[in-house]
């Protein structure tokens, strides 16, 4: 049977009738809490634009502090990257710790490393406190080395994190094979701080927690215009207006309309995932027995993990549209056969893709407009932990608990990356060429 015929939509409904927008995560996540579009006018202390991890975390922490909050979301809860990603709850960023310090300076750099180092703990604490059913697995993640160059990179990464007391363990080839179930890697970095979740379920759980704390969430409510009269902001929508003293913009790579400038400074990197049917019990024991999530050191990286039902999810750079659909499916099948020959022929059950917001130096951005709107984004593929803790930080900022001098990032102006559209096209087309020729 052809791979295309084996892909099926297991969800009764899909976001915007597109089974490739959220795939497996929409098939298996608990229902979203009931929300409605804004209908009429409202006045709140803080308006939050965007119902992803950053916006929902900010809303939760603001409501817990007694602020009145309205979240305005153009589509649905977790519609952007928060509902489409791999589900790896990682600590830190792609950038090496010492490079972060060199870029930001010692004080801010170490502050950012400390914040993001504890980000997985913050995620799992919220999951536990609010009883969020999101298949949380706090077993660590594995950064897998491809070749000797990849192993050297991981050894240096381990050295830098261990110097800061992080529970990081460098594994040799045998150790990597024991935890992954494949002999394809020369080693791996096991980060005991990290883990995996069902990402859309986590976003919906955050929304439910924010609602319970007193926040209002309006889905299907894009902000069409934004004005400021010197005292309050007015956010216009199709059927009403929100007046707010303060505004948090949390739209990141899916920014549009009144907040489109936040999208302009990000280079969108497409990323797809394909999930198998649940594996048989005799095969499951030999693949990721500890349930860690994995990704590798290749430039066009790939990732793989299991969900709670034993589906094997493999992903990489690329978009499932046009010629890329068939190319990336074939790559996924070849990769699974090479990594895990014990699988045999296995059917694919779901496929989906989205975009990652990349910055020029792979570091997040913190912005404050002239009218006082604050925003944070550009997580470069590390959205779960950073989105959660930066949402909390934005709540602290607008409540006056911390000022600019306490931030882990400098307040910067919007950038306009050169050749942004060309680079985005290169990533999409280039990933197809890479996967045509790649063995794994």
C-alpha positions as CSV (number, residue, x, y, z in Angstrom):
1,X,0.0,0.0,0.0
2,X,1.3,3.4,-0.9
3,X,2.3,5.8,1.9
4,X,-0.3,8.3,0.7
5,X,-3.1,5.8,1.1
6,X,-2.0,4.9,4.6
7,X,-2.4,8.5,5.9
8,X,-5.8,8.9,7.3
9,X,-7.6,11.7,9.3
10,X,-8.5,10.2,12.6
11,X,-10.1,13.4,13.9
12,X,-13.8,14.1,13.6
13,X,-13.0,17.7,13.1
14,X,-9.7,19.5,12.2
15,X,-8.5,23.0,12.7
16,X,-9.7,24.9,9.6
17,X,-10.5,21.5,8.0
18,X,-6.9,20.7,7.5
19,X,-5.7,17.4,8.9
20,X,-2.1,18.4,8.2
21,X,-2.2,21.4,10.6
22,X,-2.2,19.5,13.9
23,X,-2.3,15.8,12.8
24,X,-1.9,13.3,15.7
25,X,-2.0,16.0,18.4
26,X,-5.6,17.0,17.4
27,X,-6.6,13.3,17.1
28,X,-5.5,12.5,20.7
29,X,-5.7,15.7,22.7
30,X,-8.5,16.2,25.2
31,X,-11.2,18.7,23.9
32,X,-10.3,22.4,24.2
33,X,-12.2,24.3,26.8
34,X,-15.3,26.1,25.5
35,X,-14.5,29.5,24.2
36,X,-16.3,32.0,21.9
37,X,-15.4,35.0,19.7
38,X,-15.5,38.4,21.4
39,X,-19.0,39.8,21.0
40,X,-19.2,43.4,22.4
41,X,-16.8,45.6,24.2
42,X,-14.7,44.8,27.3
43,X,-12.3,46.6,29.5
44,X,-9.5,44.8,31.3
45,X,-6.2,45.4,33.0
46,X,-4.2,43.4,30.4
47,X,-5.0,42.2,26.9
48,X,-3.0,39.2,25.6
49,X,-2.9,38.6,21.9
50,X,-2.2,35.0,21.0
51,X,-3.3,31.7,22.7
52,X,-0.1,29.8,22.4
53,X,2.2,28.9,25.3
54,X,3.5,32.4,25.9
55,X,0.1,34.1,25.8
56,X,-1.6,31.4,27.9
57,X,1.2,31.3,30.4
58,X,1.0,35.1,30.7
59,X,-2.7,35.0,31.1
60,X,-2.6,32.3,33.8
61,X,0.1,34.1,35.8
62,X,-1.7,37.4,35.5
63,X,-5.0,36.0,36.6
64,X,-3.4,34.3,39.5
65,X,-2.1,37.8,40.5
66,X,-5.6,39.2,40.5
67,X,-5.4,41.1,37.2
68,X,-8.3,41.1,34.8
69,X,-7.2,39.5,31.5
70,X,-8.6,39.0,28.0
71,X,-6.8,36.7,25.6
72,X,-7.6,37.4,21.9
73,X,-6.8,34.5,19.5
74,X,-7.3,34.7,15.8
75,X,-7.9,31.0,15.3
76,X,-8.0,28.4,18.1
77,X,-6.1,27.5,21.2
78,X,-2.7,26.2,20.2
79,X,-3.3,26.9,16.5
80,X,0.3,28.0,15.8
81,X,3.5,26.3,16.8
82,X,2.2,25.4,20.2
83,X,-0.1,22.8,18.7
84,X,2.2,21.5,16.0
85,X,5.6,20.9,17.5
86,X,7.4,17.7,18.4
87,X,6.6,17.9,22.1
88,X,10.2,17.9,23.4
89,X,10.4,19.9,26.7
90,X,14.0,20.9,26.5
91,X,16.2,23.1,28.6
92,X,18.3,25.9,27.1
93,X,18.5,26.9,23.5
94,X,20.3,25.6,20.4
95,X,23.1,28.1,21.1
96,X,26.0,26.9,23.3
97,X,25.9,28.4,26.8
98,X,29.2,30.2,26.5
99,X,28.1,31.7,23.2
100,X,25.0,33.0,24.9
101,X,27.1,34.7,27.5
102,X,29.4,36.1,24.9
103,X,26.5,37.6,23.0
104,X,24.4,39.0,26.0
105,X,27.2,39.6,28.5
106,X,27.9,37.7,31.7
107,X,25.0,39.0,33.8
108,X,22.2,38.7,31.2
109,X,23.7,35.6,29.7
110,X,23.8,33.6,32.9
111,X,20.4,34.9,33.9
112,X,19.0,33.6,30.6
113,X,20.7,30.2,31.0
114,X,19.3,29.9,34.6
115,X,15.8,30.8,33.4
116,X,15.8,28.4,30.5
117,X,17.6,25.7,32.5
118,X,14.7,25.5,34.9
119,X,12.1,25.9,32.1
120,X,11.2,22.2,31.9
121,X,10.7,22.1,35.7
122,X,8.3,25.1,35.3
123,X,6.3,23.2,32.6
124,X,6.0,20.0,34.6
125,X,5.1,22.0,37.8
126,X,2.2,23.6,35.9
127,X,1.1,20.3,34.5
128,X,1.1,18.8,38.0
129,X,-0.5,21.7,39.8
130,X,-3.3,22.0,37.3
131,X,-3.7,18.3,36.6
132,X,-3.2,18.8,32.8
133,X,-3.7,15.6,30.9
134,X,-0.9,16.0,28.3
135,X,1.0,12.6,28.4
136,X,3.8,14.2,30.4
137,X,7.0,12.1,30.5
138,X,9.8,13.5,32.6
139,X,12.5,11.0,31.5
140,X,14.9,13.4,29.8
141,X,15.7,14.0,26.2
142,X,18.5,12.6,24.0
143,X,20.6,14.8,21.6
144,X,22.0,12.1,19.3
145,X,25.5,12.4,17.7
146,X,25.9,11.8,14.0
147,X,29.6,10.9,13.4
148,X,32.6,12.0,15.3
149,X,32.0,15.6,14.6
150,X,28.5,15.3,16.2
151,X,30.0,13.6,19.2
152,X,32.6,16.3,19.7
153,X,29.9,19.0,19.6
154,X,27.9,17.1,22.3
155,X,31.0,16.7,24.4
156,X,31.6,20.5,24.4
157,X,27.9,21.1,25.1
158,X,28.1,18.7,28.0
159,X,31.2,20.4,29.4
160,X,29.6,23.9,29.3
161,X,26.3,22.8,30.9
162,X,28.1,20.6,33.6
163,X,30.2,23.6,34.5
164,X,26.9,25.2,35.5
165,X,25.8,22.3,37.6
166,X,23.2,20.9,35.0
167,X,22.4,17.2,35.2
168,X,23.7,16.4,31.8
169,X,25.2,13.0,30.9
170,X,27.3,12.3,27.9
171,X,26.8,8.7,26.6
172,X,29.0,6.7,24.3
173,X,27.7,4.8,21.3
174,X,26.7,1.8,23.4
175,X,24.8,4.0,25.9
176,X,23.1,5.8,23.1
177,X,22.1,2.5,21.5
178,X,20.7,1.2,24.8
179,X,18.4,4.2,25.2
180,X,17.4,4.7,21.6
181,X,17.2,1.2,20.3
182,X,19.4,2.0,17.3
183,X,23.1,1.8,16.6
184,X,23.1,4.7,14.2
185,X,24.7,7.2,16.6
186,X,28.2,7.7,18.0
187,X,26.9,8.9,21.3
188,X,24.2,11.0,22.9
189,X,23.6,13.8,25.4
190,X,21.1,12.8,28.0
191,X,19.5,15.9,29.7
192,X,17.8,14.7,32.9
193,X,16.0,18.1,33.2
194,X,13.9,17.5,30.1
195,X,11.0,15.3,28.9
196,X,8.1,15.2,26.5
197,X,4.5,16.2,26.4
198,X,1.5,16.1,24.0
199,X,1.9,19.7,23.0
200,X,-1.6,20.6,21.9
201,X,-3.0,19.0,25.0
202,X,-0.6,21.1,27.1
203,X,-1.8,24.3,25.4
204,X,-5.4,23.4,26.0
205,X,-4.6,22.5,29.6
206,X,-2.9,25.9,30.0
207,X,-6.1,27.6,28.6
208,X,-8.3,25.7,31.0
209,X,-6.1,26.7,33.9
210,X,-6.2,30.3,32.9
211,X,-9.9,30.3,32.5
212,X,-10.3,28.7,36.0
213,X,-8.1,31.5,37.4
214,X,-10.4,34.1,36.0
215,X,-9.0,35.0,32.6
216,X,-11.3,35.4,29.5
217,X,-10.3,33.7,26.2
218,X,-11.8,34.7,22.9
219,X,-11.0,32.4,20.0
220,X,-11.8,33.2,16.4
221,X,-11.1,36.9,17.3
222,X,-8.3,38.4,15.2
223,X,-7.2,41.9,16.2
224,X,-7.9,44.1,13.1
225,X,-6.6,47.4,14.5
226,X,-4.7,48.8,17.4
227,X,-4.8,52.4,18.8
228,X,-3.4,54.1,21.8
229,X,-4.7,57.4,23.2
230,X,-1.9,58.0,25.7
231,X,-3.7,56.2,28.5
232,X,-5.2,53.0,27.2
233,X,-4.9,50.7,24.2
234,X,-7.9,49.8,22.1
235,X,-7.9,46.5,20.2
236,X,-10.5,46.4,17.6
237,X,-12.0,43.1,16.4
238,X,-14.8,42.2,14.0
239,X,-17.5,42.2,16.6
240,X,-16.2,44.3,19.5
241,X,-13.4,46.1,21.1
242,X,-11.1,45.5,24.1
243,X,-9.7,48.4,26.1
244,X,-6.7,47.6,28.1
245,X,-4.1,49.5,30.1
246,X,-1.4,47.1,29.1
247,X,-0.9,44.7,26.1
248,X,1.1,41.5,25.7
249,X,1.8,40.4,22.1
250,X,2.4,36.7,22.0
251,X,1.8,35.8,18.3
252,X,5.4,34.9,17.3
253,X,5.8,33.1,14.0
254,X,2.0,33.2,13.3
255,X,1.7,37.0,13.7
256,X,-0.5,38.9,11.3
257,X,-2.7,41.9,10.8
258,X,-2.1,44.5,13.6
259,X,0.9,42.5,14.9
260,X,2.4,41.6,11.5
261,X,5.7,43.3,12.3
262,X,6.5,40.6,14.8
263,X,6.4,38.1,11.9
264,X,8.5,40.2,9.7
265,X,11.6,39.9,11.9
266,X,11.4,36.1,11.9
267,X,12.6,33.7,9.3
268,X,10.1,30.9,9.1
269,X,11.6,27.4,9.1
270,X,9.1,24.6,8.1
271,X,9.0,21.5,10.2
272,X,6.9,18.3,9.7
273,X,6.1,15.2,11.7
274,X,4.7,11.8,10.7
275,X,3.3,9.3,13.1
276,X,3.0,5.6,12.7
277,X,0.2,3.4,14.0
278,X,0.7,2.2,17.6
279,X,3.6,-0.3,17.6
280,X,3.1,-3.9,18.6
281,X,4.2,-4.7,22.2
282,X,7.0,-7.0,21.0
283,X,8.6,-4.1,19.0
284,X,8.0,-1.3,21.6
285,X,10.4,-2.8,24.1
286,X,13.3,-2.3,21.8
287,X,12.6,1.3,20.8
288,X,13.1,4.2,23.2
289,X,12.5,1.9,26.3
290,X,12.9,4.9,28.6
291,X,10.5,7.1,26.6
292,X,13.0,9.9,26.0
293,X,12.5,12.2,23.0
294,X,15.3,12.5,20.6
295,X,16.9,14.7,17.9
296,X,20.2,14.6,16.1
297,X,23.2,16.8,15.3
298,X,22.7,16.9,11.5
299,X,22.4,20.4,9.9
300,X,19.0,19.3,8.5
301,X,18.1,17.7,11.8
302,X,15.5,15.0,12.5
303,X,13.7,14.0,15.6
304,X,11.8,11.0,16.9
305,X,9.8,10.0,20.0
306,X,6.9,7.8,21.1
307,X,3.5,9.0,22.3
308,X,1.7,7.4,25.2
309,X,-0.1,4.9,22.9
310,X,3.2,3.7,21.4
311,X,3.1,5.6,18.1
312,X,6.5,6.4,16.7
313,X,6.7,10.0,15.6
314,X,9.5,11.1,13.2
315,X,10.1,14.6,12.0
316,X,12.4,16.9,10.2
317,X,12.8,20.2,8.4
318,X,10.3,20.6,5.5
319,X,6.7,21.3,4.6
320,X,4.1,18.7,3.6
321,X,2.8,20.5,0.6
322,X,3.5,20.3,-3.1
323,X,6.4,18.0,-4.1
324,X,7.5,18.0,-0.5
325,X,4.7,15.8,0.7
326,X,5.8,12.7,-1.2
327,X,9.5,13.4,-0.7
328,X,9.3,13.8,3.0
329,X,7.1,10.8,3.4
330,X,9.6,8.6,1.5
331,X,12.4,10.0,3.6
332,X,10.5,9.2,6.8
333,X,10.0,5.6,5.7
334,X,13.6,5.1,4.7
335,X,14.8,6.7,8.0
336,X,12.6,4.4,10.1
337,X,13.8,1.4,8.2
338,X,17.5,2.4,8.7
339,X,17.1,3.4,12.3
340,X,14.8,0.6,13.4
341,X,14.9,-2.4,11.1
342,X,12.9,-4.4,13.6
343,X,9.9,-2.3,12.7
344,X,9.3,-4.0,9.4
345,X,6.6,-2.4,7.4
346,X,4.5,0.0,9.5
347,X,1.6,2.1,8.5
348,X,1.5,5.9,8.9
349,X,-1.5,7.2,10.8
350,X,-1.1,11.0,10.8
351,X,1.1,13.8,9.3
352,X,1.3,17.5,10.0
353,X,3.6,20.5,9.8
354,X,4.0,24.1,10.9
355,X,6.6,26.8,11.0
356,X,9.4,27.7,13.5
357,X,10.3,31.4,14.1
358,X,14.1,31.8,13.7
359,X,16.1,34.9,14.6
360,X,19.4,36.0,13.1
361,X,21.4,34.8,16.1
362,X,19.1,32.0,17.3
363,X,18.2,34.0,20.5
364,X,14.7,35.1,21.6
365,X,13.7,38.7,21.3
366,X,12.1,41.0,23.9
367,X,10.4,44.1,22.6
368,X,8.6,47.1,24.1
369,X,6.8,49.5,21.8
370,X,6.5,53.3,22.3
371,X,3.1,52.8,23.8
372,X,4.3,50.1,26.2
373,X,3.2,46.9,24.4
374,X,5.6,44.1,25.4
375,X,6.3,40.9,23.5
376,X,8.7,38.0,23.4
377,X,9.2,35.4,20.7
378,X,11.7,33.9,18.3
379,X,12.3,30.7,20.3
380,X,14.0,29.0,17.3
381,X,12.3,25.6,17.8
382,X,12.4,25.6,21.6
383,X,8.9,26.9,22.3
384,X,7.5,24.8,25.1
385,X,9.9,25.7,28.0
386,X,10.8,29.2,26.8
387,X,7.2,30.0,26.0
388,X,6.0,29.0,29.4
389,X,8.7,30.9,31.4
390,X,8.7,34.0,29.2
391,X,4.9,34.1,29.5
392,X,5.4,34.2,33.3
393,X,8.1,36.8,32.9
394,X,5.8,39.0,30.7
395,X,3.2,38.8,33.4
396,X,5.8,40.0,36.0
397,X,6.8,42.9,33.7
398,X,3.3,44.3,33.1
399,X,2.5,43.9,36.8
400,X,5.6,46.0,37.7
401,X,7.3,43.2,39.6
402,X,10.5,43.4,37.6
403,X,12.0,46.1,35.4
404,X,14.2,46.1,32.3
405,X,17.4,45.8,34.4
406,X,16.1,42.4,35.7
407,X,15.4,40.9,32.4
408,X,17.4,38.0,30.9
409,X,17.2,39.7,27.5
410,X,17.8,43.3,26.4
411,X,14.9,45.3,25.1
412,X,15.5,45.5,21.4
413,X,14.0,47.1,18.3
414,X,12.3,45.1,15.5
415,X,14.7,43.7,13.0
416,X,14.1,43.1,9.3
417,X,16.3,40.2,8.2
418,X,17.9,40.5,4.8
419,X,16.5,38.2,2.1
420,X,14.0,36.8,4.5
421,X,11.5,35.5,1.8
422,X,14.4,34.0,-0.2
423,X,15.8,32.2,2.9
424,X,12.3,30.8,3.7
425,X,12.0,29.4,0.2
426,X,15.5,28.0,0.4
427,X,14.7,26.1,3.6
428,X,11.6,24.5,2.1
429,X,13.2,23.6,-1.2
430,X,16.5,22.7,0.3
431,X,15.0,20.3,2.7
432,X,13.5,18.4,-0.2
433,X,16.9,18.0,-1.9
434,X,18.4,17.0,1.4
435,X,15.8,14.3,2.0
436,X,16.0,13.0,-1.6
437,X,19.7,12.2,-1.0
438,X,19.7,11.4,2.7
439,X,20.0,7.8,4.0
440,X,18.7,8.7,7.5
